[in-house]
Amino acid sequence: MAAHPITFQPFHKQGRTVSDSSAAALLAVLTRIADALERQVPPPPQPVDLSAADAFVWHADPDRLEPVPSVNRVDIALLQGVERQRDLLLDNTRRFAAGLPANNALLWGARGMGKSSLVKSVHAAVIAERPGSLALVEIHREDIPSLPRLLTLLRGREKRFVLFCDDLSFTTDDTHYKSLKAVLEGGVEGRPDNVLFYATSNRRHLMPRDMIENERSTAINPAEAVEEKVSLSDRFGLWLGFHNCDQPTFFAMVEGYAKALGLPIETERLHAEAVEWSVTRGSRSGRVAWQFIQDLAGRLGTQHP
C-alpha cells in the first residue's frame, strides 16, 4: 500500500488559524500511521517458477508453492510385497504424464506398508522416463479448503501435476471432506485435465466408523447420510489396498534393503536378527524392515551408497 503525500491548507476554527507547526505535527503522526499500515500488508505473491523443481509443497495463508530440491524417497525397486499396487499406480501415472485419461488414486490400509513411499517412488520413476513432464505437489490435510485456489494456480499449465495428501482422514466434526468432494469431481469447473489427486489413508472410506454411524442415527434419511460420507472415497477411481505382510515378504524386504546397501551379513543371521527386531516392535511392515536395516547398517559401520 503506497503512502500518498499529505498536504494541508490553513483553516479557521472559532476565529483561530491552525499554525504551520501544528499541521507539521499532524502530518508526522499520519505518516507514521500510514507507514505502520503499509508494513502490515503482506507482500504480493511472487510468481512461481514451476520449472524450478519436480516437487513442491503447497502452503496456504499466504498461498505459495515451495520447491523441494530433493525428495525423501526410496528406489521403486526396493519396495517389496506391493508389486500389484506398484504396477497399477505406475501405469496410471504413466498414462497421466503422457496426456492420457487417468484416475484419482486412494492408497489405503495397514500402517508402514509403503503407501506414501510408493507415491513418491512412482513419481520418480515417471519423471526419469519423461523429464519435466510431471510435478508432485504435497498438500497438508488442514489445507484442503484451499484446494480450489491451488487448482486455479495450476489450471492451464503445460506441466501436469499429481496433488498428494498423506494420511488423509476426517474427524467427527470435520467438514473439510465437502471441499475435497467438490474439487475431485463436483465443482462447476471440475478438476483440471492436468491435475490428479493421490491420497493415502488408514481408512478405506476416510471416515471413522462412529462418524458414519452418528450420521445414520441423527439423519432424517439415514441411508442418504451414510451415502454422503461414503461417496467421498467413490471420487477416487483407483483404490489400492495395503495389508500386513507375512514373514516371507518381510524377509524379502530386509534382503532387498541389505543388498541395496551392500551390508556384509549372511542371510541366516539377517533373518534371525530381523525376526527378533519385528518381535520387539510387535509387527512386520516395510517401515519396520527399513528401521531394522538402519540399525543394522549402523552397527556394521556401513554408510549409505
QUITABEL-V970567 format. One record per residue. N is the residue number from 1. RES is the residue in one small letter. SS is DSSP state (h for helix, s for strand, l for the rest). PSI is psi in radians with two decimals (NA if undefined). D_CENTER is the distance of its C-alpha to the mean C-alpha in whole Angstrom. Layout:
n=N res=RES ss=SS psi=PSI d_center=D_CENTER
n=N res=RES ss=SS psi=PSI d_center=D_CENTER
//
This chain:
n=1 res=m ss=l psi=1.94 d_center=34
n=2 res=a ss=l psi=2.38 d_center=37
n=3 res=a ss=l psi=2.39 d_center=40
n=4 res=h ss=l psi=2.54 d_center=43
n=5 res=p ss=l psi=2.45 d_center=47
n=6 res=i ss=l psi=2.16 d_center=48
n=7 res=t ss=l psi=2.65 d_center=52
n=8 res=f ss=l psi=2.52 d_center=55
n=9 res=q ss=l psi=2.41 d_center=58
n=10 res=p ss=l psi=2.46 d_center=61
n=11 res=f ss=l psi=2.85 d_center=61
n=12 res=h ss=s psi=2.42 d_center=64
n=13 res=k ss=s psi=1.97 d_center=64
n=14 res=q ss=l psi=0.76 d_center=67
n=15 res=g ss=l psi=0.03 d_center=69
n=16 res=r ss=s psi=2.58 d_center=67
n=17 res=t ss=s psi=2.31 d_center=65
n=18 res=v ss=l psi=2.24 d_center=61
n=19 res=s ss=l psi=2.82 d_center=62
n=20 res=d ss=h psi=-0.60 d_center=60
n=21 res=s ss=h psi=-0.67 d_center=59
n=22 res=s ss=h psi=-0.72 d_center=57
n=23 res=a ss=h psi=-0.66 d_center=56
n=24 res=a ss=h psi=-0.70 d_center=54
n=25 res=a ss=h psi=-0.75 d_center=53
n=26 res=l ss=h psi=-0.69 d_center=51
n=27 res=l ss=h psi=-0.70 d_center=50
n=28 res=a ss=h psi=-0.72 d_center=48
n=29 res=v ss=h psi=-0.82 d_center=47
n=30 res=l ss=h psi=-0.61 d_center=45
n=31 res=t ss=h psi=-0.71 d_center=44
n=32 res=r ss=h psi=-0.69 d_center=42
n=33 res=i ss=h psi=-0.76 d_center=41
n=34 res=a ss=h psi=-0.70 d_center=39
n=35 res=d ss=h psi=-0.69 d_center=38
n=36 res=a ss=h psi=-0.74 d_center=36
n=37 res=l ss=h psi=-0.66 d_center=35
n=38 res=e ss=h psi=-0.63 d_center=34
n=39 res=r ss=h psi=-0.48 d_center=32
n=40 res=q ss=h psi=-0.31 d_center=30
n=41 res=v ss=l psi=2.15 d_center=28
n=42 res=p ss=l psi=2.58 d_center=25
n=43 res=p ss=l psi=2.65 d_center=25
n=44 res=p ss=l psi=2.49 d_center=24
n=45 res=p ss=l psi=2.38 d_center=21
n=46 res=q ss=l psi=2.44 d_center=22
n=47 res=p ss=l psi=2.31 d_center=21
n=48 res=v ss=l psi=2.41 d_center=18
n=49 res=d ss=l psi=1.75 d_center=19
n=50 res=l ss=l psi=-0.11 d_center=17
n=51 res=s ss=l psi=0.00 d_center=19
n=52 res=a ss=l psi=-0.37 d_center=18
n=53 res=a ss=l psi=2.94 d_center=16
n=54 res=d ss=l psi=0.02 d_center=14
n=55 res=a ss=s psi=2.53 d_center=11
n=56 res=f ss=s psi=2.77 d_center=9
n=57 res=v ss=s psi=2.25 d_center=7
n=58 res=w ss=s psi=2.24 d_center=8
n=59 res=h ss=s psi=2.37 d_center=10
n=60 res=a ss=l psi=2.64 d_center=12
n=61 res=d ss=l psi=1.28 d_center=16
n=62 res=p ss=l psi=2.76 d_center=17
n=63 res=d ss=l psi=2.25 d_center=15
n=64 res=r ss=s psi=2.65 d_center=14
n=65 res=l ss=s psi=2.09 d_center=12
n=66 res=e ss=s psi=2.07 d_center=12
n=67 res=p ss=s psi=2.51 d_center=13
n=68 res=v ss=l psi=1.82 d_center=12
n=69 res=p ss=l psi=-0.53 d_center=16
n=70 res=s ss=l psi=2.03 d_center=15
n=71 res=v ss=l psi=2.36 d_center=13
n=72 res=n ss=l psi=1.80 d_center=13
n=73 res=r ss=l psi=2.91 d_center=14
n=74 res=v ss=l psi=2.77 d_center=17
n=75 res=d ss=l psi=2.46 d_center=19
n=76 res=i ss=h psi=-0.47 d_center=19
n=77 res=a ss=h psi=-0.33 d_center=23
n=78 res=l ss=h psi=-0.23 d_center=22
n=79 res=l ss=l psi=1.95 d_center=20
n=80 res=q ss=l psi=2.64 d_center=23
n=81 res=g ss=l psi=0.02 d_center=24
n=82 res=v ss=l psi=0.61 d_center=21
n=83 res=e ss=h psi=-0.73 d_center=23
n=84 res=r ss=h psi=-0.82 d_center=23
n=85 res=q ss=h psi=-0.71 d_center=19
n=86 res=r ss=h psi=-0.83 d_center=19
n=87 res=d ss=h psi=-0.71 d_center=22
n=88 res=l ss=h psi=-0.78 d_center=20
n=89 res=l ss=h psi=-0.65 d_center=17
n=90 res=l ss=h psi=-0.74 d_center=18
n=91 res=d ss=h psi=-0.75 d_center=21
n=92 res=n ss=h psi=-0.74 d_center=18
n=93 res=t ss=h psi=-0.64 d_center=16
n=94 res=r ss=h psi=-0.77 d_center=20
n=95 res=r ss=h psi=-0.76 d_center=21
n=96 res=f ss=h psi=-0.79 d_center=18
n=97 res=a ss=h psi=-0.48 d_center=19
n=98 res=a ss=l psi=0.03 d_center=22
n=99 res=g ss=l psi=0.24 d_center=22
n=100 res=l ss=l psi=2.84 d_center=23
n=101 res=p ss=l psi=2.50 d_center=22
n=102 res=a ss=l psi=2.92 d_center=19
n=103 res=n ss=l psi=2.60 d_center=17
n=104 res=n ss=l psi=2.57 d_center=14
n=105 res=a ss=s psi=2.38 d_center=13
n=106 res=l ss=s psi=2.05 d_center=13
n=107 res=l ss=s psi=1.95 d_center=13
n=108 res=w ss=s psi=2.75 d_center=15
n=109 res=g ss=s psi=-2.68 d_center=18
n=110 res=a ss=l psi=2.54 d_center=19
n=111 res=r ss=l psi=2.57 d_center=17
n=112 res=g ss=l psi=0.21 d_center=17
n=113 res=m ss=l psi=0.28 d_center=18
n=114 res=g ss=l psi=0.38 d_center=15
n=115 res=k ss=h psi=-0.99 d_center=13
n=116 res=s ss=h psi=-0.61 d_center=10
n=117 res=s ss=h psi=-0.65 d_center=12
n=118 res=l ss=h psi=-0.72 d_center=14
n=119 res=v ss=h psi=-0.83 d_center=11
n=120 res=k ss=h psi=-0.64 d_center=11
n=121 res=s ss=h psi=-0.67 d_center=14
n=122 res=v ss=h psi=-0.74 d_center=15
n=123 res=h ss=h psi=-0.78 d_center=13
n=124 res=a ss=h psi=-0.71 d_center=16
n=125 res=a ss=h psi=-0.68 d_center=19
n=126 res=v ss=h psi=-0.73 d_center=18
n=127 res=i ss=h psi=-0.34 d_center=18
n=128 res=a ss=h psi=-0.58 d_center=21
n=129 res=e ss=h psi=-0.64 d_center=23
n=130 res=r ss=l psi=1.36 d_center=22
n=131 res=p ss=l psi=2.34 d_center=21
n=132 res=g ss=l psi=0.04 d_center=20
n=133 res=s ss=l psi=-0.41 d_center=19
n=134 res=l ss=s psi=2.29 d_center=15
n=135 res=a ss=s psi=2.49 d_center=12
n=136 res=l ss=s psi=2.19 d_center=9
n=137 res=v ss=s psi=1.96 d_center=6
n=138 res=e ss=s psi=2.32 d_center=3
n=139 res=i ss=s psi=2.33 d_center=3
n=140 res=h ss=l psi=2.64 d_center=5
n=141 res=r ss=h psi=-0.68 d_center=7
n=142 res=e ss=h psi=-0.23 d_center=10
n=143 res=d ss=h psi=0.17 d_center=9
n=144 res=i ss=h psi=-0.69 d_center=10
n=145 res=p ss=h psi=-0.34 d_center=13
n=146 res=s ss=h psi=0.05 d_center=13
n=147 res=l ss=h psi=-0.76 d_center=11
n=148 res=p ss=h psi=-0.65 d_center=15
n=149 res=r ss=h psi=-0.65 d_center=15
n=150 res=l ss=h psi=-0.73 d_center=12
n=151 res=l ss=h psi=-0.63 d_center=14
n=152 res=t ss=h psi=-0.67 d_center=17
n=153 res=l ss=h psi=-0.60 d_center=16
n=154 res=l ss=h psi=-0.35 d_center=15
n=155 res=r ss=l psi=2.33 d_center=18
n=156 res=g ss=l psi=-0.05 d_center=21
n=157 res=r ss=l psi=2.65 d_center=20
n=158 res=e ss=l psi=-0.59 d_center=21
n=159 res=k ss=l psi=2.72 d_center=18
n=160 res=r ss=s psi=2.63 d_center=16
n=161 res=f ss=s psi=2.36 d_center=12
n=162 res=v ss=s psi=1.97 d_center=9
n=163 res=l ss=s psi=2.26 d_center=6
n=164 res=f ss=s psi=2.11 d_center=4
n=165 res=c ss=s psi=2.00 d_center=3
n=166 res=d ss=l psi=2.44 d_center=5
n=167 res=d ss=l psi=0.91 d_center=9
n=168 res=l ss=l psi=2.21 d_center=9
n=169 res=s ss=l psi=2.92 d_center=13
n=170 res=f ss=s psi=2.48 d_center=15
n=171 res=t ss=l psi=3.07 d_center=18
n=172 res=t ss=l psi=-0.73 d_center=22
n=173 res=d ss=l psi=0.35 d_center=22
n=174 res=d ss=l psi=2.22 d_center=18
n=175 res=t ss=l psi=0.11 d_center=18
n=176 res=h ss=h psi=-0.44 d_center=15
n=177 res=y ss=h psi=-0.47 d_center=15
n=178 res=k ss=h psi=-0.64 d_center=18
n=179 res=s ss=h psi=-0.72 d_center=15
n=180 res=l ss=h psi=-0.70 d_center=13
n=181 res=k ss=h psi=-0.80 d_center=16
n=182 res=a ss=h psi=-0.64 d_center=18
n=183 res=v ss=h psi=-0.72 d_center=15
n=184 res=l ss=h psi=-0.72 d_center=15
n=185 res=e ss=h psi=-0.48 d_center=19
n=186 res=g ss=h psi=-0.15 d_center=21
n=187 res=g ss=l psi=2.87 d_center=21
n=188 res=v ss=l psi=-0.81 d_center=24
n=189 res=e ss=l psi=-0.49 d_center=22
n=190 res=g ss=l psi=2.99 d_center=20
n=191 res=r ss=l psi=2.34 d_center=17
n=192 res=p ss=l psi=2.59 d_center=18
n=193 res=d ss=l psi=-0.37 d_center=19
n=194 res=n ss=l psi=0.32 d_center=17
n=195 res=v ss=s psi=2.33 d_center=14
n=196 res=l ss=s psi=2.79 d_center=12
n=197 res=f ss=s psi=2.10 d_center=9
n=198 res=y ss=s psi=2.37 d_center=8
n=199 res=a ss=s psi=2.59 d_center=8
n=200 res=t ss=s psi=2.59 d_center=9
n=201 res=s ss=s psi=2.65 d_center=12
n=202 res=n ss=l psi=-0.23 d_center=15
n=203 res=r ss=l psi=2.39 d_center=17
n=204 res=r ss=l psi=-0.65 d_center=18
n=205 res=h ss=l psi=0.15 d_center=18
n=206 res=l ss=l psi=-0.16 d_center=15
n=207 res=m ss=s psi=2.47 d_center=18
n=208 res=p ss=l psi=2.60 d_center=21
n=209 res=r ss=h psi=-0.67 d_center=24
n=210 res=d ss=h psi=-0.46 d_center=26
n=211 res=m ss=h psi=-0.77 d_center=24
n=212 res=i ss=h psi=-0.74 d_center=25
n=213 res=e ss=h psi=-0.62 d_center=28
n=214 res=n ss=h psi=-0.71 d_center=29
n=215 res=e ss=h psi=-0.67 d_center=28
n=216 res=r ss=h psi=-0.71 d_center=31
n=217 res=s ss=h psi=-0.45 d_center=33
n=218 res=t ss=h psi=-0.18 d_center=33
n=219 res=a ss=l psi=2.67 d_center=33
n=220 res=i ss=l psi=-0.74 d_center=36
n=221 res=n ss=l psi=1.68 d_center=35
n=222 res=p ss=h psi=-0.67 d_center=33
n=223 res=a ss=h psi=-0.72 d_center=32
n=224 res=e ss=h psi=-0.60 d_center=30
n=225 res=a ss=h psi=-0.75 d_center=28
n=226 res=v ss=h psi=-0.70 d_center=27
n=227 res=e ss=h psi=-0.64 d_center=26
n=228 res=e ss=h psi=-0.69 d_center=24
n=229 res=k ss=h psi=-0.82 d_center=22
n=230 res=v ss=h psi=-0.48 d_center=22
n=231 res=s ss=h psi=-0.28 d_center=21
n=232 res=l ss=h psi=-0.82 d_center=17
n=233 res=s ss=h psi=-0.40 d_center=17
n=234 res=d ss=h psi=-0.32 d_center=20
n=235 res=r ss=l psi=-0.25 d_center=17
n=236 res=f ss=l psi=1.99 d_center=16
n=237 res=g ss=l psi=-0.36 d_center=19
n=238 res=l ss=s psi=2.01 d_center=18
n=239 res=w ss=s psi=2.22 d_center=18
n=240 res=l ss=s psi=2.02 d_center=18
n=241 res=g ss=s psi=2.45 d_center=19
n=242 res=f ss=s psi=2.27 d_center=19
n=243 res=h ss=l psi=2.78 d_center=22
n=244 res=n ss=l psi=2.44 d_center=24
n=245 res=c ss=l psi=2.71 d_center=26
n=246 res=d ss=l psi=3.10 d_center=29
n=247 res=q ss=h psi=-0.73 d_center=31
n=248 res=p ss=h psi=-0.69 d_center=32
n=249 res=t ss=h psi=-0.68 d_center=28
n=250 res=f ss=h psi=-0.73 d_center=28
n=251 res=f ss=h psi=-0.69 d_center=30
n=252 res=a ss=h psi=-0.64 d_center=29
n=253 res=m ss=h psi=-0.90 d_center=26
n=254 res=v ss=h psi=-0.60 d_center=28
n=255 res=e ss=h psi=-0.74 d_center=30
n=256 res=g ss=h psi=-0.76 d_center=28
n=257 res=y ss=h psi=-0.76 d_center=26
n=258 res=a ss=h psi=-0.69 d_center=30
n=259 res=k ss=h psi=-0.74 d_center=31
n=260 res=a ss=h psi=-0.62 d_center=28
n=261 res=l ss=h psi=-0.09 d_center=29
n=262 res=g ss=l psi=0.69 d_center=32
n=263 res=l ss=l psi=2.22 d_center=33
n=264 res=p ss=l psi=1.48 d_center=37
n=265 res=i ss=l psi=2.47 d_center=37
n=266 res=e ss=l psi=2.61 d_center=39
n=267 res=t ss=h psi=-0.71 d_center=37
n=268 res=e ss=h psi=-0.75 d_center=39
n=269 res=r ss=h psi=-0.66 d_center=39
n=270 res=l ss=h psi=-0.81 d_center=35
n=271 res=h ss=h psi=-0.77 d_center=35
n=272 res=a ss=h psi=-0.78 d_center=37
n=273 res=e ss=h psi=-0.59 d_center=35
n=274 res=a ss=h psi=-0.71 d_center=32
n=275 res=v ss=h psi=-0.78 d_center=33
n=276 res=e ss=h psi=-0.73 d_center=34
n=277 res=w ss=h psi=-0.79 d_center=31
n=278 res=s ss=h psi=-0.59 d_center=29
n=279 res=v ss=h psi=-0.73 d_center=32
n=280 res=t ss=h psi=-0.48 d_center=31
n=281 res=r ss=h psi=-0.29 d_center=28
n=282 res=g ss=l psi=0.27 d_center=29
n=283 res=s ss=l psi=2.85 d_center=26
n=284 res=r ss=l psi=2.23 d_center=26
n=285 res=s ss=l psi=3.00 d_center=22
n=286 res=g ss=h psi=-0.64 d_center=21
n=287 res=r ss=h psi=-0.76 d_center=19
n=288 res=v ss=h psi=-0.70 d_center=23
n=289 res=a ss=h psi=-0.75 d_center=24
n=290 res=w ss=h psi=-0.67 d_center=22
n=291 res=q ss=h psi=-0.70 d_center=23
n=292 res=f ss=h psi=-0.77 d_center=27
n=293 res=i ss=h psi=-0.64 d_center=27
n=294 res=q ss=h psi=-0.76 d_center=26
n=295 res=d ss=h psi=-0.76 d_center=28
n=296 res=l ss=h psi=-0.76 d_center=31
n=297 res=a ss=h psi=-0.67 d_center=30
n=298 res=g ss=h psi=-0.73 d_center=31
n=299 res=r ss=h psi=-0.55 d_center=34
n=300 res=l ss=h psi=-0.06 d_center=35
n=301 res=g ss=l psi=0.57 d_center=34
n=302 res=t ss=l psi=2.23 d_center=32
n=303 res=q ss=l psi=2.69 d_center=30
n=304 res=h ss=l psi=2.47 d_center=27
n=305 res=p ss=l psi=NA d_center=28
//
